[in-house]
Amino acid sequence: MSNAILEAMAHSLPVIASRVGGCSELLDEGRAGVLFEARDAKALAREMSSLAESPSLRVRLGAAAADRARSRFSLERMVEETLRGYAAACSNDAPAAEYFSSRANALAQRSGSFALEAR
C-alpha cells in the first residue's frame, strides 16, 4: 500500500496510479482515482491529459479520494480493524476475544465509525 497515494488522497488530490500492488484497492478500482495498466506509457499520458483538461474531473476524483481515505484508511479505522483481527484470532480464548472486541467497539463509538462484526 502506497503511503504517497494515501497522503495525496487525504489532501483531496486526484491520483493516477498503475494497476499494481494495492493501488486498485486504495483507489476503489478507479472510483477514487484513475488506474492504468502498468508499463503502458500511452495510457498514462491519456489519463494525465484527461485530468489536465477537466477541472471538474479533478475535483470529483479528489473529493472521492478524500472521502475514501477518511472512511477506509484513517488511523482510527485501522486500529479498530486490527483490534477486531486480534479478537478473531483469540476466538478460543473468550476473555481475550472480549477484551479486544470491547476496545474496538469503544473506538468505533468514539470515532463515529460503524461497529463491524468480528470476522
CYANA upper distance limits for C-alpha pairs under 8 A (distance plus 0.5 A):
  1 MET  CA     21 GLY  CA      7.39
  1 MET  CA     22 GLY  CA      5.46
  1 MET  CA     23 CYS  CA      7.29
  1 MET  CA     26 LEU  CA      7.99
  2 SER  CA      6 LEU  CA      6.94
  2 SER  CA     22 GLY  CA      7.83
  2 SER  CA     23 CYS  CA      7.78
  3 ASN  CA      7 GLU  CA      6.53
  4 ALA  CA      8 ALA  CA      6.70
  5 ILE  CA      9 MET  CA      6.59
  5 ILE  CA     15 VAL  CA      7.49
  5 ILE  CA     26 LEU  CA      8.38
  6 LEU  CA     10 ALA  CA      6.60
  6 LEU  CA     26 LEU  CA      8.05
  6 LEU  CA     69 ALA  CA      7.06
  6 LEU  CA     73 PHE  CA      8.41
  7 GLU  CA     11 HIS  CA      6.90
  8 ALA  CA     12 SER  CA      7.02
  8 ALA  CA     13 LEU  CA      5.76
  8 ALA  CA     14 PRO  CA      7.92
  8 ALA  CA     15 VAL  CA      7.55
  9 MET  CA     13 LEU  CA      6.04
  9 MET  CA     14 PRO  CA      7.51
  9 MET  CA     15 VAL  CA      7.66
  9 MET  CA     62 GLY  CA      7.20
  9 MET  CA     65 ALA  CA      5.21
  9 MET  CA     66 ALA  CA      5.48
  9 MET  CA     68 ARG  CA      8.27
  9 MET  CA     69 ALA  CA      6.48
 10 ALA  CA     65 ALA  CA      7.50
 10 ALA  CA     66 ALA  CA      5.29
 10 ALA  CA     69 ALA  CA      6.09
 10 ALA  CA     70 ARG  CA      7.54
 11 HIS  CA     62 GLY  CA      8.34
 11 HIS  CA     66 ALA  CA      6.98
 12 SER  CA     59 VAL  CA      8.39
 12 SER  CA     61 LEU  CA      8.40
 12 SER  CA     62 GLY  CA      4.65
 12 SER  CA     63 ALA  CA      5.94
 12 SER  CA     64 ALA  CA      8.28
 12 SER  CA     65 ALA  CA      6.58
 12 SER  CA     66 ALA  CA      5.33
 13 LEU  CA     58 ARG  CA      8.00
 13 LEU  CA     59 VAL  CA      8.39
 13 LEU  CA     61 LEU  CA      8.01
 13 LEU  CA     62 GLY  CA      4.99
 13 LEU  CA     63 ALA  CA      8.25
 13 LEU  CA     65 ALA  CA      7.74
 13 LEU  CA     66 ALA  CA      8.24
 14 PRO  CA     32 ALA  CA      8.30
 14 PRO  CA     33 GLY  CA      6.37
 14 PRO  CA     34 VAL  CA      8.35
 14 PRO  CA     58 ARG  CA      6.03
 14 PRO  CA     59 VAL  CA      7.84
 14 PRO  CA     61 LEU  CA      5.71
 14 PRO  CA     62 GLY  CA      4.88
 14 PRO  CA     65 ALA  CA      7.51
 15 VAL  CA     32 ALA  CA      8.37
 15 VAL  CA     33 GLY  CA      5.41
 15 VAL  CA     34 VAL  CA      6.61
 15 VAL  CA     61 LEU  CA      8.17
 15 VAL  CA     62 GLY  CA      8.07
 15 VAL  CA     65 ALA  CA      8.48
 16 ILE  CA     33 GLY  CA      6.50
 16 ILE  CA     34 VAL  CA      5.11
 16 ILE  CA     35 LEU  CA      6.33
 16 ILE  CA     36 PHE  CA      8.13
 16 ILE  CA     44 LEU  CA      8.30
 16 ILE  CA     47 GLU  CA      7.81
 16 ILE  CA     48 MET  CA      8.07
 17 ALA  CA     23 CYS  CA      7.08
 17 ALA  CA     33 GLY  CA      8.23
 17 ALA  CA     34 VAL  CA      6.79
 17 ALA  CA     35 LEU  CA      5.57
 17 ALA  CA     36 PHE  CA      6.93
 18 SER  CA     23 CYS  CA      7.52
 18 SER  CA     35 LEU  CA      5.89
 18 SER  CA     36 PHE  CA      5.33
 18 SER  CA     37 GLU  CA      5.96
 18 SER  CA     38 ALA  CA      5.47
 18 SER  CA     39 ARG  CA      8.48
 19 ARG  CA     23 CYS  CA      6.49
 19 ARG  CA     24 SER  CA      6.36
 19 ARG  CA     35 LEU  CA      6.20
 19 ARG  CA     36 PHE  CA      6.22
 19 ARG  CA     37 GLU  CA      5.82
 19 ARG  CA     38 ALA  CA      6.45
 20 VAL  CA     24 SER  CA      7.64
 20 VAL  CA     37 GLU  CA      8.48
 20 VAL  CA     38 ALA  CA      7.29
 22 GLY  CA     26 LEU  CA      6.67
 23 CYS  CA     27 LEU  CA      6.54
 23 CYS  CA     35 LEU  CA      8.41
 24 SER  CA     28 ASP  CA      6.25
 24 SER  CA     29 GLU  CA      5.21
 24 SER  CA     30 GLY  CA      7.43
 24 SER  CA     35 LEU  CA      7.68
 25 GLU  CA     29 GLU  CA      6.79
 26 LEU  CA     32 ALA  CA      8.48
 27 LEU  CA     31 ARG  CA      6.77
 27 LEU  CA     32 ALA  CA      5.23
 27 LEU  CA     33 GLY  CA      5.74
 27 LEU  CA     34 VAL  CA      7.97
 27 LEU  CA     35 LEU  CA      8.40
 27 LEU  CA     65 ALA  CA      7.55
 27 LEU  CA     68 ARG  CA      8.50
 28 ASP  CA     32 ALA  CA      6.42
 28 ASP  CA     33 GLY  CA      8.25
 29 GLU  CA     33 GLY  CA      8.50
 29 GLU  CA     35 LEU  CA      7.74
 30 GLY  CA     34 VAL  CA      5.47
 30 GLY  CA     35 LEU  CA      6.10
 31 ARG  CA     61 LEU  CA      7.91
 31 ARG  CA     64 ALA  CA      7.78
 32 ALA  CA     61 LEU  CA      5.85
 32 ALA  CA     62 GLY  CA      7.73
 32 ALA  CA     63 ALA  CA      8.46
 32 ALA  CA     64 ALA  CA      5.38
 32 ALA  CA     65 ALA  CA      5.04
 32 ALA  CA     68 ARG  CA      7.60
 33 GLY  CA     61 LEU  CA      6.05
 33 GLY  CA     62 GLY  CA      8.02
 33 GLY  CA     64 ALA  CA      8.31
 33 GLY  CA     65 ALA  CA      7.06
 34 VAL  CA     47 GLU  CA      7.72
 36 PHE  CA     40 ASP  CA      7.75
 36 PHE  CA     43 ALA  CA      6.64
 36 PHE  CA     44 LEU  CA      6.88
 36 PHE  CA     47 GLU  CA      8.43
 37 GLU  CA     43 ALA  CA      7.87
 40 ASP  CA     44 LEU  CA      6.96
 41 ALA  CA     45 ALA  CA      6.66
 42 LYS  CA     46 ARG  CA      6.67
 43 ALA  CA     47 GLU  CA      6.70
 44 LEU  CA     48 MET  CA      6.61
 45 ALA  CA     49 SER  CA      6.61
 46 ARG  CA     50 SER  CA      6.57
 47 GLU  CA     51 LEU  CA      6.76
 48 MET  CA     52 ALA  CA      6.57
 49 SER  CA     53 GLU  CA      6.57
 50 SER  CA     54 SER  CA      6.73
 51 LEU  CA     55 PRO  CA      7.52
 51 LEU  CA     57 LEU  CA      6.95
 51 LEU  CA     58 ARG  CA      6.40
 54 SER  CA     58 ARG  CA      6.97
 55 PRO  CA     59 VAL  CA      6.73
 56 SER  CA     60 ARG  CA      6.55
 57 LEU  CA     61 LEU  CA      6.49
 58 ARG  CA     62 GLY  CA      6.40
 59 VAL  CA     63 ALA  CA      6.55
 60 ARG  CA     64 ALA  CA      6.70
 61 LEU  CA     65 ALA  CA      6.46
 62 GLY  CA     66 ALA  CA      6.67
 63 ALA  CA     67 ASP  CA      6.68
 64 ALA  CA     68 ARG  CA      6.61
 65 ALA  CA     69 ALA  CA      6.55
 66 ALA  CA     70 ARG  CA      6.68
 67 ASP  CA     71 SER  CA      6.56
 68 ARG  CA     72 ARG  CA      6.11
 68 ARG  CA     73 PHE  CA      7.76
 69 ALA  CA     73 PHE  CA      5.49
 69 ALA  CA     74 SER  CA      6.86
 70 ARG  CA     74 SER  CA      5.65
 71 SER  CA     77 ARG  CA      7.99
 72 ARG  CA     77 ARG  CA      7.09
 72 ARG  CA     78 MET  CA      8.40
 73 PHE  CA     77 ARG  CA      6.78
 73 PHE  CA     78 MET  CA      6.79
 74 SER  CA     78 MET  CA      6.76
 75 LEU  CA     79 VAL  CA      6.64
 76 GLU  CA     80 GLU  CA      6.53
 76 GLU  CA    107 LEU  CA      7.68
 76 GLU  CA    108 ALA  CA      8.38
 76 GLU  CA    111 SER  CA      7.32
 77 ARG  CA     81 GLU  CA      6.61
 77 ARG  CA    108 ALA  CA      8.24
 77 ARG  CA    113 SER  CA      8.12
 78 MET  CA     82 THR  CA      6.55
 79 VAL  CA     83 LEU  CA      6.66
 79 VAL  CA    104 ALA  CA      8.29
 80 GLU  CA     84 ARG  CA      6.79
 80 GLU  CA    103 ARG  CA      8.41
 80 GLU  CA    104 ALA  CA      5.32
 80 GLU  CA    105 ASN  CA      8.20
 80 GLU  CA    107 LEU  CA      6.88
 80 GLU  CA    108 ALA  CA      7.26
 81 GLU  CA     85 GLY  CA      6.63
 81 GLU  CA    104 ALA  CA      7.83
 82 THR  CA     86 TYR  CA      6.79
 83 LEU  CA     87 ALA  CA      6.72
 83 LEU  CA    100 PHE  CA      5.90
 83 LEU  CA    101 SER  CA      7.15
 83 LEU  CA    103 ARG  CA      7.61
 83 LEU  CA    104 ALA  CA      6.05
 84 ARG  CA     88 ALA  CA      6.72
 84 ARG  CA    100 PHE  CA      7.03
 84 ARG  CA    101 SER  CA      6.33
 84 ARG  CA    104 ALA  CA      6.71
 84 ARG  CA    117 GLU  CA      8.39
 84 ARG  CA    118 ALA  CA      5.88
 84 ARG  CA    119 ARG  CA      7.89
 85 GLY  CA     89 ALA  CA      6.62
 85 GLY  CA    118 ALA  CA      7.61
 85 GLY  CA    119 ARG  CA      7.76
 86 TYR  CA     90 CYS  CA      6.65
 86 TYR  CA     97 ALA  CA      7.71
 86 TYR  CA    100 PHE  CA      6.90
 87 ALA  CA     91 SER  CA      6.90
 87 ALA  CA     96 ALA  CA      7.44
 87 ALA  CA     97 ALA  CA      4.63
 87 ALA  CA     98 GLU  CA      7.35
 87 ALA  CA     99 TYR  CA      8.08
 87 ALA  CA    100 PHE  CA      5.58
 87 ALA  CA    101 SER  CA      6.05
 87 ALA  CA    118 ALA  CA      7.36
 88 ALA  CA     97 ALA  CA      7.18
 88 ALA  CA    118 ALA  CA      6.50
 88 ALA  CA    119 ARG  CA      6.57
 89 ALA  CA     97 ALA  CA      8.22
 90 CYS  CA     94 ALA  CA      7.65
 90 CYS  CA     96 ALA  CA      6.62
 90 CYS  CA     97 ALA  CA      5.54
 91 SER  CA     97 ALA  CA      6.26
 92 ASN  CA     97 ALA  CA      8.44
 93 ASP  CA     97 ALA  CA      6.60
 94 ALA  CA     98 GLU  CA      6.48
 95 PRO  CA     99 TYR  CA      6.61
 96 ALA  CA    100 PHE  CA      6.86
 97 ALA  CA    101 SER  CA      6.49
 98 GLU  CA    102 SER  CA      6.36
 99 TYR  CA    103 ARG  CA      6.82
100 PHE  CA    104 ALA  CA      6.70
101 SER  CA    105 ASN  CA      6.67
101 SER  CA    118 ALA  CA      7.84
102 SER  CA    106 ALA  CA      6.59
103 ARG  CA    107 LEU  CA      6.69
104 ALA  CA    108 ALA  CA      6.62
104 ALA  CA    115 ALA  CA      8.33
105 ASN  CA    109 GLN  CA      6.72
105 ASN  CA    115 ALA  CA      6.45
106 ALA  CA    110 ARG  CA      6.74
107 LEU  CA    111 SER  CA      6.50
108 ALA  CA    112 GLY  CA      6.34
108 ALA  CA    113 SER  CA      5.48
108 ALA  CA    114 PHE  CA      6.54
108 ALA  CA    115 ALA  CA      6.14
109 GLN  CA    113 SER  CA      6.99
109 GLN  CA    114 PHE  CA      7.91
109 GLN  CA    115 ALA  CA      8.02
